[in-house]
Amino acid sequence: MKKQDSLIGVFVLCPILFLIIPMHPTVLDFLIAINMSLAMIVLFNSLFAKEAISMSVFPTLLLLTTLFRLSLNVSSTRNILLNGYAGNVVQVFGQFVGGSNLVVGGIIFIVLIIVQFMVINKGSERVSEVTARFTLDAMPGKQMAIDADLNTGAITDEEAKARRQKIQDEAAFFGAMDGATKYVKGDAIAGLIITALNFVGGIALEMINNGGTVNDALEKYSLLTIGDGLVSQMPSLMISLATGLLVTKASKEADISDIMLGQLFATPKVMYIVGFSLIGLGLFTPLQWYIFVLYGTIFLIVGNRIAASMAVSDIETEISEEEASADEIRRPENVTSLLQVDSIELEFGYGIIPLADVNQGGDLLDRVVMIRRQIALELGCVVPMIRLRDNIQLNPNQYVIKIKGVPISDGEILFDHYMAMSPGYVEEEISGIPTFEPSFHLPALWITESQRERAESLGYTVVDPPSIIATHLTEVIRSHLGELLTRQDVQNLINNVQEANPTLISELVPKSLNVGEIQKILQNLLNEGVSIRDLVTIFETIADYAATTRDTDVLTEYARQSLKRAISNKFFAKNEMTSVITLDPKIEQKIMDSVKQTEQGSYLAIDPELTKRIFESLRTELGKLEDLGKNPIIITSPIVRMYFRKLTEEQFRDMIIISYNEIESDVELQSVGMVTADVE
């Protein structure tokens, strides 16, 4: 058996023996001193424990110390009643603490009982009960948080096991503390009853056995009874205080001394207010001025010292941060961080800052979030993070949209103004500052807040500056979305599809196509504004045809044909005739004759003069659609579509080229022209 086991066994056995065996007053003095020492050890360990669970043995310790203290109380009672003497400690407490006065000693004893029973015990019991309840209620949430961190790789299996064990220990500890506080309450009640019995029994024994008077009995036994009560209640009070400290402990970061000093004496303003208040009380009231002025002056000096130390600390922190930043920049390996390029950036002058600052009521950040959500729903692609930053080199009201660090488009707005655009049928014009809408380059006017209501009543489309910027940003992202789609993005999309369609993905990647080839197909679709949200249909189609060809352009055409319902729904209105232009069959044949096949793929080798004539005819025919206010849609045969797209994409970026196989059978079309040219 270990020495510690023997010591604990003796400590548990002794209180039981003390209840039976009479004890010499000198031995009782030694044991009372041990009891007070143990109470101090428990009190100061509870005070300086960093967290409650570090004193997990406290509930058991509380039971043992309570039993030990009550056994000593019984032994001292036996000595008082039998011998009229319970040792030096009890006699000194009765005479010194009570001032050899029955009334004073009795009042002090009653005050201790009230403080312990009504204040400390009552509060500790309530806090223990509430803490135990909330700890048990919070266990499922904490367990889920640990599982989430484990699944994301934030913690290891060993760390997760340690955290789960800690949660279980906390629940067991606070549950035990909820019951252990009842020992403290019972201890106080028992001490009060034992003291009353001492007092009554002592007086009765003195009068019956010794034939003394009431005054003699009161003089002899009252001070001994009070001394015995104080000797037992002082350690009990310390244990009760330790219980309260432990169950109210909240911080896990520092000792309570650091927390108290840091929180009470951390704000110079508080010290100044207290100091001036005390000085005012000393100077303008009948109170003793030197006491309050002295304390007030001390608080002012303390506030000044705190302010000075905070200023020095701020300077030191700033210097250390600057030095750390400088050292970080000077490190040669950190030059690579300067090479990183944001996918999408929105830079703006200082005049636009209020639109992006939430504290000033700006909602541009919220609109950016909605842009990403809108494009994800519309085109099925996740837009990279959009970085917003101010740039003092720009004009105050100017903004620039960058793709991969390169300026793509810019615009300028007038703060506190609105942009009014005429839809074409407005009869009455309004005055304003002429400008162009940045997204579609339509003529517009800047108008003031007072003109807004009238402009809307006349039929103008009126938009505010944040909507202008958001719309412009949306259109730029749409037109460059294919460029922004990376291989990693494609892999993420594949992983999402694989969860519900593992067979499809296992057949497609990497057996038929690799991620890069799938990326090219999806980029081709996005570049022409076709949604890739229905990835299952796209992957099913390219898996069917990948066995016969790995040409990404050809596979794109097959994918488009499988998405004809979505394409028709986007570009053609239901139950309405759609005006389009067509391509001369002779030109289609010439284009097909000019296709050259190589190992790297196919390319178009067409005569430059013929290309020029095709472009001229195309501009003429597209002008007819523009005059009608219709979308520039051209219809071609399936085999020609992708080559005609390659031929015209640089000159006619906004033109929509659709093959006959991409149109639903119920769509009504009307040809308003044909692109033709002299073909030799």
C-alpha positions in Angstrom: 0.0 0.0 0.0 1.3 3.5 -0.9 1.9 6.1 1.8 -0.7 8.3 0.3 -3.3 5.5 0.6 -2.4 5.0 4.2 -2.7 8.7 5.0 -6.1 9.0 3.4 -7.3 5.9 5.2 -6.2 7.3 8.6 -7.8 10.6 7.8 -11.2 8.9 7.0 -11.0 6.6 10.1 -10.0 9.3 12.6 -13.4 11.2 12.6 -15.2 8.0 13.3 -12.9 7.3 16.3 -13.2 10.9 17.5 -17.0 10.4 17.8 -16.5 7.5 20.2 -13.2 7.9 22.0 -12.7 10.8 24.5 -9.9 13.2 23.5 -7.4 15.0 25.7 -7.7 18.8 25.3 -4.1 19.1 24.2 -4.6 16.6 21.4 -7.8 18.5 20.5 -5.8 21.7 20.1 -3.4 20.0 17.6 -6.4 18.6 15.6 -8.2 21.9 15.5 -5.0 23.5 14.2 -4.9 20.8 11.5 -8.5 21.4 10.6 -7.9 25.2 10.2 -4.8 24.4 8.1 -6.7 22.1 5.8 -9.5 24.7 5.4 -6.9 27.4 4.3 -5.3 25.0 1.9 -8.6 24.2 0.2 -9.6 27.9 0.2 -6.4 29.2 -1.5 -6.2 26.3 -4.0 -9.8 27.1 -5.0 -8.8 30.8 -5.3 -5.9 30.3 -7.6 -7.1 27.4 -9.7 -7.2 28.3 -13.4 -10.5 26.4 -14.0 -12.9 24.6 -11.8 -12.2 21.1 -13.1 -8.6 21.4 -11.9 -10.1 20.8 -8.4 -12.1 17.8 -9.5 -11.5 16.1 -6.1 -13.3 19.0 -4.3 -16.7 17.3 -3.8 -15.1 14.3 -2.1 -12.8 16.6 -0.1 -15.8 18.6 1.0 -17.4 15.5 2.5 -14.3 14.4 4.3 -13.5 17.9 5.8 -17.1 18.3 6.9 -17.0 14.9 8.7 -13.6 15.7 10.3 -14.8 19.1 11.5 -18.0 17.7 13.0 -16.1 15.0 14.8 -13.9 17.6 16.4 -17.0 19.6 17.3 -18.4 16.5 19.1 -15.1 15.9 20.9 -14.9 19.5 22.1 -18.6 19.4 23.2 -17.8 16.2 25.3 -14.9 18.0 27.0 -16.9 21.1 27.7 -19.8 19.3 29.3 -17.6 16.8 31.3 -14.7 18.9 32.3 -15.6 22.5 31.7 -12.5 22.8 29.5 -11.9 22.0 25.8 -8.3 23.1 25.3 -6.5 26.3 24.8 -7.7 27.0 21.3 -11.4 27.0 22.3 -10.8 29.1 25.4 -8.7 31.7 23.5 -11.4 32.0 20.7 -14.0 32.5 23.4 -12.1 35.1 25.3 -10.1 36.9 22.5 -12.5 36.9 19.6 -15.5 37.5 21.9 -13.6 40.0 24.0 -14.5 38.0 27.2 -18.0 39.3 26.7 -21.0 37.0 26.4 -23.1 39.4 24.3 -20.2 40.4 22.0 -19.1 36.9 21.4 -22.7 35.7 20.9 -23.4 38.4 18.3 -20.1 37.7 16.4 -21.1 34.0 16.3 -24.6 34.7 15.0 -23.2 37.1 12.4 -20.8 34.4 11.2 -23.7 31.9 11.0 -25.8 34.4 9.0 -23.0 35.2 6.6 -22.2 31.6 6.0 -25.7 30.2 5.8 -27.7 33.0 4.2 -25.1 34.5 1.9 -22.3 32.1 0.9 -24.1 28.8 1.2 -27.3 30.0 -0.4 -25.5 31.5 -3.4 -23.1 28.6 -3.9 -26.0 26.2 -3.8 -27.9 28.1 -6.5 -24.9 28.6 -8.7 -24.0 24.9 -8.5 -27.5 23.9 -9.4 -27.6 26.2 -12.5 -24.1 25.4 -13.6 -24.8 21.7 -13.4 -28.0 22.1 -15.5 -26.3 24.2 -18.2 -23.3 22.0 -18.4 -25.4 18.9 -19.0 -27.6 20.8 -21.5 -24.5 22.0 -23.4 -22.9 18.5 -23.7 -24.5 17.5 -27.0 -23.5 20.8 -28.7 -19.9 20.5 -27.5 -19.8 16.9 -28.7 -21.0 17.9 -32.2 -18.4 20.7 -32.3 -15.7 18.2 -31.5 -17.0 15.8 -34.2 -17.1 18.7 -36.7 -13.5 19.8 -35.9 -12.4 16.1 -36.2 -14.1 15.7 -39.6 -12.5 18.8 -41.0 -9.1 17.8 -39.8 -8.7 20.7 -37.3 -7.9 18.3 -34.5 -6.5 14.8 -34.3 -8.1 11.7 -32.8 -6.1 12.0 -29.6 -7.2 15.7 -29.2 -10.8 14.8 -29.9 -10.6 12.0 -27.3 -9.1 14.4 -24.7 -11.8 17.0 -25.4 -14.6 14.4 -25.0 -13.0 13.2 -21.7 -12.8 16.8 -20.5 -16.5 17.4 -21.3 -17.4 14.3 -19.4 -15.3 15.3 -16.4 -16.9 18.7 -16.3 -20.4 17.3 -16.3 -19.5 14.8 -13.6 -17.8 17.5 -11.5 -20.6 20.1 -11.7 -23.2 17.4 -11.1 -21.2 16.3 -7.9 -20.8 19.9 -6.8 -24.6 20.4 -7.0 -25.0 17.7 -4.4 -21.9 18.5 -2.4 -23.1 22.1 -1.6 -25.8 20.4 0.5 -23.0 19.2 2.9 -21.9 22.8 3.5 -25.5 23.8 4.2 -26.0 20.9 6.6 -22.7 21.6 8.3 -23.7 25.2 9.1 -27.1 23.9 10.6 -25.4 21.2 12.6 -22.8 23.7 14.0 -25.6 26.0 15.1 -27.5 23.1 16.8 -24.4 21.7 18.6 -23.6 25.2 19.9 -27.1 25.6 21.3 -26.9 22.2 22.9 -23.5 23.1 24.4 -24.9 26.2 25.9 -28.1 24.7 27.4 -26.4 21.5 28.5 -23.5 23.3 30.2 -25.8 25.5 32.2 -28.0 22.5 33.2 -25.0 20.4 34.3 -23.4 23.3 36.3 -26.7 24.0 38.1 -27.6 20.3 38.7 -24.3 18.5 39.4 -22.2 21.3 40.9 -25.1 23.3 42.5 -23.9 26.5 40.9 -26.0 29.5 40.2 -27.3 30.7 36.8 -24.6 33.5 36.7 -21.9 31.0 37.5 -23.1 28.7 34.7 -23.3 31.5 32.2 -19.9 32.8 33.1 -18.3 29.4 32.8 -20.0 27.8 29.8 -21.1 30.7 27.6 -17.6 31.8 26.6 -16.6 28.1 26.1 -19.6 27.5 24.0 -19.0 30.6 21.9 -15.3 29.7 21.5 -16.2 26.1 20.4 -18.7 27.5 17.9 -16.2 30.0 16.5 -13.5 27.3 16.2 -15.8 25.1 14.2 -17.4 27.8 12.1 -14.2 29.6 11.0 -13.0 26.5 9.0 -16.5 25.9 7.8 -16.7 29.5 6.6 -13.5 29.0 4.6 -14.7 25.8 3.0 -18.0 27.5 2.1 -16.1 30.4 0.6 -13.9 27.9 -1.4 -17.1 26.3 -2.7 -18.4 29.6 -3.9 -15.1 30.5 -5.5 -14.9 27.2 -7.4 -18.5 27.2 -8.8 -18.3 30.8 -9.9 -15.0 30.5 -11.6 -15.4 31.5 -15.3 -11.9 32.2 -16.8 -9.5 29.6 -17.9 -6.7 31.9 -19.0 -5.2 33.3 -15.9 -5.3 33.4 -12.1 -8.1 35.2 -10.4 -5.6 37.8 -9.1 -4.6 38.7 -12.7 -8.2 38.8 -13.8 -9.4 41.0 -11.0 -6.6 43.5 -11.2 -6.8 43.5 -15.0 -10.5 44.1 -15.1 -10.9 46.5 -12.1 -7.8 48.7 -12.8 -7.7 48.6 -16.6 -9.5 51.9 -17.5 -8.0 55.2 -16.5 -11.3 57.0 -17.1 -12.8 55.0 -14.2 -10.0 55.9 -11.8 -10.4 59.6 -12.7 -14.1 59.5 -12.1 -13.7 57.8 -8.7 -10.9 60.1 -7.7 -12.7 63.3 -8.5 -15.9 61.9 -6.8 -14.0 61.2 -3.6 -12.3 64.6 -3.6 -15.7 66.2 -4.1 -17.2 64.3 -1.2 -14.3 65.4 1.0 -14.4 69.1 0.0 -18.1 69.8 -0.2 -19.6 67.6 2.5 -19.1 67.4 6.3 -17.1 64.2 5.9 -13.5 64.1 7.1 -11.8 65.8 4.2 -8.3 64.5 4.6 -9.5 60.8 4.3 -11.5 61.3 1.1 -9.1 63.8 -0.5 -6.2 61.4 0.2 -8.0 58.4 -1.4 -9.2 60.6 -4.3 -5.6 61.7 -5.0 -4.4 58.1 -4.8 -7.0 57.1 -7.4 -6.0 60.0 -9.7 -2.4 59.0 -9.5 -3.2 55.4 -10.2 -5.3 56.4 -13.2 -2.5 58.5 -14.6 0.0 55.6 -14.1 -2.4 53.2 -15.9 -2.9 55.7 -18.8 0.9 56.1 -19.1 1.5 52.4 -19.1 -1.2 51.8 -21.7 0.4 54.5 -24.0 3.8 52.8 -23.6 2.2 49.4 -24.2 0.5 50.6 -27.4 3.7 52.1 -28.7 5.6 48.9 -27.9 2.9 46.8 -29.6 2.9 49.1 -32.7 6.7 48.9 -32.9 6.8 45.2 -32.4 4.1 44.7 -35.1 6.0 47.0 -37.5 9.2 45.2 -36.8 7.5 41.8 -37.3 6.0 43.0 -40.6 9.4 44.3 -41.7 11.1 41.1 -40.8 8.4 39.1 -42.6 8.8 41.2 -45.7 12.6 40.9 -45.6 12.4 37.1 -45.4 13.4 35.9 -48.9 10.9 33.1 -49.0 8.0 35.5 -48.5 8.5 37.2 -51.9 6.3 34.5 -53.3 3.3 36.0 -51.5 3.6 39.1 -53.7 3.0 36.9 -56.7 -0.5 35.9 -55.7 -3.2 37.5 -57.9 -6.8 37.9 -56.8 -9.3 36.4 -59.3 -11.7 39.3 -59.1 -11.1 42.7 -57.7 -13.2 45.8 -57.4 -11.1 48.9 -56.7 -12.8 52.3 -56.0 -11.9 55.8 -55.1 -12.4 57.3 -51.7 -15.7 58.9 -52.8 -17.3 55.4 -53.1 -16.1 54.2 -49.7 -19.4 55.0 -48.0 -21.2 52.6 -50.3 -18.9 49.7 -49.1 -18.7 50.8 -45.4 -21.4 49.0 -43.4 -20.9 51.5 -40.5 -22.0 54.3 -42.9 -25.0 52.4 -44.2 -23.4 50.9 -47.3 -24.7 47.6 -48.6 -22.2 47.0 -51.4 -20.7 44.0 -49.6 -24.1 42.4 -49.3 -24.7 43.0 -53.0 -21.4 41.2 -53.8 -22.6 38.2 -51.8 -25.9 38.2 -53.7 -24.0 38.4 -57.0 -22.1 35.2 -56.2 -25.4 33.5 -55.2 -27.2 34.7 -58.3 -24.5 33.5 -60.7 -24.3 30.1 -58.9 -28.1 29.6 -59.4 -28.1 31.0 -62.9 -25.0 29.4 -64.4 -24.1 26.6 -61.9 -20.6 27.9 -61.2 -19.1 29.1 -58.0 -17.6 32.6 -58.4 -14.3 33.1 -56.7 -14.1 35.5 -53.7 -14.5 39.1 -54.9 -12.0 41.4 -53.2 -13.1 45.0 -52.5 -10.4 47.7 -51.8 -10.1 51.4 -52.0 -7.4 53.0 -54.2 -6.4 56.6 -53.7 -4.9 56.7 -57.1 -8.3 56.6 -58.7 -10.6 59.5 -59.1 -12.9 59.9 -56.1 -16.0 58.5 -57.9 -14.2 56.0 -60.1 -14.2 52.3 -59.8 -12.2 49.6 -61.7 -13.0 45.9 -62.1 -10.0 43.6 -62.5 -9.8 40.0 -63.6 -6.6 38.3 -62.4 -5.0 41.6 -61.7 -5.7 43.1 -65.1 -8.2 46.0 -65.4 -11.2 44.8 -67.6 -13.7 47.6 -67.2 -14.3 50.8 -65.2 -17.0 53.3 -64.5 -17.7 56.5 -62.7 -20.7 57.4 -60.5 -22.0 60.5 -58.8 -22.6 60.0 -55.1 -26.1 61.0 -53.9 -27.3 60.9 -57.5 -29.4 58.4 -59.4 -29.0 57.1 -63.0 -32.1 57.5 -65.2 -32.3 55.5 -68.5 -35.0 55.9 -71.1 -36.5 52.6 -72.3 -37.2 54.3 -75.7 -40.8 55.3 -75.3 -40.5 58.3 -72.9 -42.2 61.3 -74.4 -41.1 64.0 -71.9 -37.4 64.4 -71.2 -35.9 65.5 -67.9 -32.8 67.5 -67.2 -29.7 65.9 -65.9 -26.0 65.2 -66.4 -25.5 63.1 -69.6 -23.6 59.9 -69.1 -23.5 56.3 -70.3 -24.6 53.2 -68.3 -21.3 51.3 -67.7 -22.6 47.7 -68.2 -24.3 48.0 -71.6 -23.1 51.5 -72.7 -26.6 52.9 -72.9 -27.2 56.7 -72.8 -28.4 57.8 -69.4 -28.7 60.9 -67.2 -27.5 61.6 -63.6 -30.4 63.0 -61.6 -30.9 64.2 -58.0 -33.0 62.6 -55.3 -35.7 65.3 -55.8 -36.0 64.3 -59.5 -36.3 60.6 -58.9 -40.0 60.3 -58.3 -40.9 62.4 -61.4 -38.5 60.4 -63.6 -40.1 57.2 -62.5 -43.5 58.6 -63.2 -42.4 59.5 -66.8 -41.3 56.0 -67.4 -37.5 56.2 -66.9 -35.6 53.3 -65.3 -34.0 54.8 -62.2 -31.2 53.0 -60.4 -29.0 53.9 -57.4 -25.2 53.9 -57.5 -24.7 50.5 -55.6 -27.0 48.9 -58.1 -25.0 50.3 -61.0 -21.8 49.0 -59.6 -23.3 45.6 -58.8 -24.9 45.2 -62.3 -21.6 46.2 -64.0 -19.7 43.7 -61.8 -22.2 41.0 -62.6 -21.9 41.4 -66.3 -18.1 41.4 -66.2 -18.1 38.2 -64.2 -20.6 36.6 -66.5 -18.5 37.4 -69.6 -15.3 36.1 -68.0 -16.7 33.2 -66.0 -15.1 30.6 -68.2 -11.7 32.1 -67.7 -12.2 32.1 -63.9 -13.1 28.3 -63.8 -10.0 26.5 -62.6 -9.2 22.8 -62.6 -9.7 22.8 -58.8 -13.1 24.3 -59.3 -13.9 21.5 -61.8 -12.6 18.9 -59.4 -14.9 20.3 -56.7 -17.9 20.1 -59.1 -17.0 16.5 -60.0 -16.8 15.6 -56.3 -20.3 17.1 -55.7 -21.7 15.0 -58.6 -19.9 11.9 -57.4 -21.7 11.8 -54.1 -25.0 10.9 -55.9 -23.6 9.5 -59.1 -20.5 7.5 -58.4 -20.9 5.2 -61.4 -21.0 8.1 -63.8 -17.9 9.7 -62.5 -16.0 6.4 -62.3 -16.7 5.9 -66.0 -15.9 9.4 -67.0 -12.8 10.4 -64.9 -10.1 9.6 -65.6 -11.0 6.7 -67.9 -12.5 8.7 -70.7 -11.4 12.3 -70.0 -9.1 14.0 -67.5 -10.0 17.0 -65.4 -8.4 19.4 -67.8 -10.4 18.2 -70.8 -13.6 18.5 -68.8 -12.6 22.0 -67.8 -12.3 23.0 -71.4 -15.8 21.7 -72.2 -17.3 23.6 -69.2 -15.4 26.8 -70.2 -16.7 26.6 -73.7 -20.3 26.4 -72.3 -19.8 29.3 -69.9 -18.1 31.5 -72.5 -21.4 31.3 -74.5 -23.6 31.9 -71.4 -24.9 28.3 -71.2 -25.5 27.1 -67.6 -23.5 24.2 -66.4 -25.8 23.6 -63.4 -27.1 20.4 -64.9 -23.8 18.7 -64.6 -25.2 15.2 -64.6 -26.7 15.7 -68.1 -23.4 17.2 -69.3 -21.3 14.4 -67.9 -23.7 11.7 -69.2 -23.5 13.2 -72.7 -19.7 13.6 -72.9 -19.3 10.1 -71.3 -21.4 8.7 -74.2 -19.3 10.4 -76.9 -15.9 10.4 -75.3 -15.3 6.9 -76.6 -15.4 8.1 -80.2 -13.7 11.5 -79.9 -11.7 13.5 -77.3 -12.0 16.8 -79.2 -13.3 19.1 -76.5 -14.9 21.4 -79.1 -16.9 18.5 -80.6 -17.9 17.2 -77.1 -19.0 20.7 -76.3 -21.4 20.6 -79.2 -22.8 17.3 -78.1 -23.3 18.7 -74.6 -25.1 21.8 -76.0 -27.5 19.6 -77.9 -28.3 17.7 -74.7 -29.0 21.0 -73.1 -31.3 22.2 -75.8 -34.3 22.7 -73.5 -32.3 25.0 -71.2 -30.8 26.9 -74.3 -34.2 27.3 -75.9 -35.7 28.5 -72.6 -33.0 31.1 -72.2 -32.9 32.6 -75.6 -36.4 32.0 -77.1 -39.6 33.3 -75.6 -42.5 30.8 -75.3 -45.7 31.4 -77.3 -43.9 34.3 -79.1 -42.2 34.6 -82.5 -38.4 35.1 -82.2 -36.6 37.0 -85.0 -33.3 35.5 -86.0 -30.9 35.5 -89.0 -29.6 32.5 -90.8 -26.4 31.5 -92.6 -26.3 30.9 -96.3 -25.8 27.1 -97.0 -23.0 28.0 -99.5 -21.1 29.8 -96.8 -21.7 26.8 -94.5 -20.3 24.5 -97.1 -17.3 26.8 -97.7 -16.5 26.8 -94.0 -16.7 23.0 -93.8 -14.4 22.8 -96.8 -11.9 25.1 -95.0 -11.6 22.9 -91.9 -8.2 21.4 -91.5 -7.7 18.4 -89.2 -4.4 17.9 -87.3 -3.2 15.8 -84.3 -3.7 18.9 -82.1 -7.2 19.4 -83.2 -9.1 21.2 -86.1 -8.7 24.7 -87.3 -10.3 26.9 -89.9 -8.2 28.0 -92.9 -10.6 30.4 -94.8 -9.7 33.0 -97.4 -9.3 36.5 -95.7 -11.3 38.2 -98.5 -14.2 35.8 -98.0 -14.0 36.4 -94.2 -14.2 40.1 -94.8 -17.3 39.8 -97.0 -19.0 37.5 -94.4 -18.3 40.0 -91.7 -19.8 42.9 -93.7 -23.0 40.9 -94.5 -23.2 39.8 -90.8 -23.0 43.4 -89.6 -25.8 44.4 -92.0 -28.1 41.6 -90.9 -27.4 42.1 -87.2 -28.3 45.7 -87.7 -31.8 44.6 -88.7 -32.2 42.8 -85.4 -30.9 45.8 -83.5 -33.4 48.1 -85.2 -36.1 45.7 -84.1 -34.8 45.7 -80.6 -34.1 42.0 -80.7 -31.2 39.9 -79.5 -28.5 39.2 -82.1 -29.2 35.5 -82.7 -28.0 33.6 -85.7 -29.0 30.0 -86.6 -26.6 27.6 -88.3 -26.4 23.9 -89.0 -24.9 21.8 -86.1 -21.7 20.8 -87.9 -20.9 24.4 -88.7 -21.8 26.1 -85.5 -18.5 25.7 -83.6 -16.4 26.7 -86.6 -18.5 29.8 -87.3 -18.2 30.7 -83.6 -14.4 30.5 -83.8 -14.5 32.6 -86.9 -16.6 35.4 -85.5 -16.0 35.4 -81.7 -13.3 38.2 -81.8 -15.4 40.6 -83.9 -18.9 39.8 -82.6 -18.6 39.0 -78.9 -22.3 39.6 -78.1 -23.6 37.5 -80.9 -25.6 34.3 -80.0 -24.9 31.4 -82.3 -27.3 28.5 -82.0 -27.6 25.3 -84.1 -30.8 23.8 -85.3 -30.3 20.8 -82.9 -30.3 23.1 -79.9 -33.8 24.4 -80.5 -36.9 22.8 -79.0 -39.6 21.8 -81.5 -42.2 24.1 -80.1 -40.1 27.3 -80.6 -41.4 29.6 -83.3 -38.7 31.4 -85.4 -38.8 34.1 -88.0 -35.8 34.8 -90.2 -35.4 38.4 -90.9 -32.2 38.0 -93.0 -29.5 35.7 -94.2 -25.7 36.1 -94.0 -24.4 35.6 -97.5 -21.3 36.4 -99.6 -20.0 35.6 -103.1 -18.4 32.2 -102.8 -16.1 31.3 -105.7 
